[in-house]
Amino acid sequence: MTEKHEHMSTGSYNFETLNDSDFQAERLRQQAEAVRGMEIGILRSAGIQSGHDVLELGCGPGFVSDLLAELAPEGSLTVVEPSPILLAQVADNIRNKPARGLLRIQAYGDCLPIPEASMDFSYARFVLQHIPQPETVISEIHRTLRSGGRFCVVDSDDGLVVFYPEDPRVNQLLRTAQTTQAEKGGDRFIGRKLPNMMAKAGFVNINSRVLALTSSELPFNVLFNILLGYKASLLSDAIDIKQLFQDLSEQVASGCQLIAGGVFIVTGEKS
Ligand SMILES: C[S@@+](CC[C@H](N)C(=O)[O-])C[C@H]1O[C@@H](n2cnc3c(N)ncnc32)[C@H](O)[C@@H]1O
């Protein structure tokens, strides 16, 4: 292994070692389906076009890949994913392959086996928060884009999470998960840092927005899993997550509890 390869890792998201990988796959599927309509709007306003050569970084099982294929039917889709188990599922989750093909690559975003200036549009959704060197990955994406190509990142920032009234178990879950994820090289506050990182990598025309959703807008189980599901898998037995789910679910149903969470959507262009 070269020095460059030694630091490559799945950081705070290693699917093979998550103790609840079936649940995590189901969580990703729910997430993708619940926001599919919104995500079409995000991707279109970020500039994806029918004939684009599209790159998806950290595609997981491919629930979002299906959407990218639908939005660029005349182009091509290259998906990059370090987990061989997840990568093997992608083809089954894409209903219509793009006209110029689907290419699956098992790799880390830190060193993409993809030629320079070969992509029109790249997307990374809930990936950079897990990676120890997101700056290196952003530079790699910049290298592989053609001039005028766009990179769109959707990622979390725990500063956008609101639970009212506060529940000490939620606060404990959030705090411990932030520390645990940081110890594994991830960052639960990456959302706010993305514009700066993209500017430093050479992107121009950077546009940032925050999309926030409340417990009135998404089904409770979906919002709960988006905000706390992955964190719960980091904490294993520290908190009775089923009990917490039950309590909050009842409080939301009775109107006594408000939950809100947001993501940063940041888009930049290669000059
Ligand atoms: C939370 S999942 C998101 C999957 C998918 N983007 C979605 O939104 O459904 C994070 C993904 O990033 C992948 N990943 C982790 N480290 C990576 C790296 N260094 N380069 C590329 N992908 C990575 C993981 O294997 C996992 O599939």
The ligand as a Tripos MOL2 file, in Angstrom:
@<TRIPOS>MOLECULE
LIG
   27    29     1     0     0
SMALL
NO_CHARGES

@<TRIPOS>ATOM
      1 C1        -24.9290    6.8610    4.6550 C.3       1 LIG1
      2 S1        -24.3860    5.9290    3.2700 S.3       1 LIG1
      3 C2        -25.1970    6.8510    1.9490 C.3       1 LIG1
      4 C3        -25.4910    6.0200    0.7390 C.3       1 LIG1
      5 C4        -26.2100    6.7620   -0.4010 C.3       1 LIG1
      6 N1        -25.4460    7.8930   -0.8700 N.3       1 LIG1
      7 C5        -27.5930    7.2030    0.0410 C.2       1 LIG1
      8 O1        -27.7930    8.3940    0.3070 O.co2     1 LIG1
      9 O2        -28.4780    6.3300    0.1390 O.co2     1 LIG1
     10 C6        -22.6810    6.3920    3.0830 C.3       1 LIG1
     11 C7        -21.9780    5.6510    1.9410 C.3       1 LIG1
     12 O3        -20.6740    6.1950    1.7230 O.3       1 LIG1
     13 C8        -19.7790    5.1300    1.4770 C.3       1 LIG1
     14 N2        -18.3970    5.5720    1.7800 N.ar      1 LIG1
     15 C9        -17.7630    5.5640    2.9790 C.ar      1 LIG1
     16 N3        -16.4840    6.0080    2.8440 N.ar      1 LIG1
     17 C10       -16.3040    6.3070    1.5370 C.ar      1 LIG1
     18 C11       -15.2000    6.8070    0.7680 C.ar      1 LIG1
     19 N4        -14.0190    7.0740    1.3380 N.pl3     1 LIG1
     20 N5        -15.3970    7.0200   -0.5550 N.ar      1 LIG1
     21 C12       -16.5930    6.7530   -1.1400 C.ar      1 LIG1
     22 N6        -17.6820    6.2720   -0.4670 N.ar      1 LIG1
     23 C13       -17.5330    6.0540    0.8470 C.ar      1 LIG1
     24 C14       -20.3010    4.0240    2.4090 C.3       1 LIG1
     25 O4        -19.8070    2.7360    2.0680 O.3       1 LIG1
     26 C15       -21.7970    4.1640    2.2410 C.3       1 LIG1
     27 O5        -22.3000    3.4210    1.1740 O.3       1 LIG1
@<TRIPOS>BOND
     1     1     2 1
     2     2     3 1
     3     2    10 1
     4     3     4 1
     5     4     5 1
     6     5     6 1
     7     5     7 1
     8     7     8 2
     9     7     9 1
    10    10    11 1
    11    11    12 1
    12    11    26 1
    13    12    13 1
    14    13    14 1
    15    13    24 1
    16    14    15 ar
    17    14    23 ar
    18    15    16 ar
    19    16    17 ar
    20    17    18 ar
    21    17    23 ar
    22    18    19 1
    23    18    20 ar
    24    20    21 ar
    25    21    22 ar
    26    22    23 ar
    27    24    25 1
    28    24    26 1
    29    26    27 1
@<TRIPOS>SUBSTRUCTURE
     1 LIG1         1 GROUP 0 **** ****
